[in-house]
């Protein structure tokens, strides 16, 4: 089942800056794909998608940021809160494919130290290490 929470077709959004989020359930791992720009005005669809994903009680949620062009402090806060929620539920929230502008936000704030971050989605899905 694939759900485009933003209302736009999956895979669109990065080129024109619109934010998009797509949830791909898959057994013990849920993948959340992000596109476009994540900021104060677009954070709610991500918040809803992460909440929906964690309600299925997966072992982990991998957020694929490969098509995420920008992330401000509001977006970072949504991810940090979801990480705590996941942890309280016995799950993990991990990140994949941080592009340089997004990675910079994580580096500046020190948030990269609290997430397991993978170079790409394939690497994340292949990793079966426990927490």
N, C-alpha and C positions, 0 to 999 in steps of 0.2 A: 504494500500500500504506500502510495506517495501522496503527500499532502503539501500543496503550495499555500502556506499560511498567508502570504502577502497578497494573494489574489492575482498575481501575475504568473504567467507560465514559468515553470522551472527553467533555470538557466538564463533567464532574461534579467536585466537589471544592471549588470556590471558596466556595460558600455555607456548607459545614460545616467548612471548614478543612483537610480531607484534601488531601494533595498528589497531584497527577496530572501525568503527562507523556505527551505524544503526539508521535510522530515522523511527519512527512509528507515523504517523499522527493519530489524533484521536479527531476530533471535536474541542473543545476549548483548549485542551492540546495536545502538541506534546511531545513525549518521544524520547530522544536521548540516545541510549545505547553505552557506551564506553567499549572497551576491550584492554588489553595490556598496552603498555607504550606510554604515550603522551609526546613528547619532540619536540625540534626544527625541527627534521627531519620528524616528523609525524603530525605536527600541521595543515597543509593545509587541509586534509580531514575533520577535525573537523570544521575549519573555514567555509568551503563550506557547510557542513551539517547544521551548525547553521544559516548561511545566508539563505539557502533554507528553513529551518524551520520557520524563522521569516517572510519570504515573504508571508507565508500563513495567516499571521495576527492572530495567536492564542492568547488566553488570557494569556497563559503561555507555557513555554518550560521547561520540567523537564529533566535534564541531569542525567542519572543513571550511577554512577561511581562504581557500585558494582563489576565489573570485570576489573576496571582500576587498574593496578599494580603500576604505577608510573606517576607522573606529574611534569614537571620542570617549570621554570618560563615562558617559551614560552607558554606552555599549559595554565598556569594560566592567562597569558595575553590575550589569545584568549577568555577564558571564561569571563574575566572582560570586555573586549571590547564588547562581545556579550550581556552581561548584560546591558551595557549602550545603545546599539542599541535597545534592547528589550524595555527598559524603555522609550526611545524617541518615540517608536512606540505604546506605551500604553500597552505593554505586560510585562511579568515577566520571568526571567530566574532563575530557582531554581535547587538545587543539591540534589541528593539522594545517600545514601549508600557510603559515603566516607570511603575507607579503611584506616587503620592507616598510611601507608606511604604517601598517598595523603592528608589525613587530617592534617598531620604534616606540609606540605607545606602551607596549608591554615591558620593554626594556627601561624606559624612563621611569615608570611607576614601580618597577620591581615585581610586577605581577607575573612575569615569566617564571619566577622561582616557585610559584605555587601550582602551576599547571604542568602536566606532562605534555610536551610539545613535540610534534613529529614534523619532519621535513615535508611529508606529503600524506595524502589519505591512504594510499596503498601501504606505506610503511606502518601507519597507525593500525590498519586492519590486520596486518600480518603479525603484529606484536601481541603475544598472548601472555606477557608477564603480568603477574598480579600487581596490585598497587605498589 
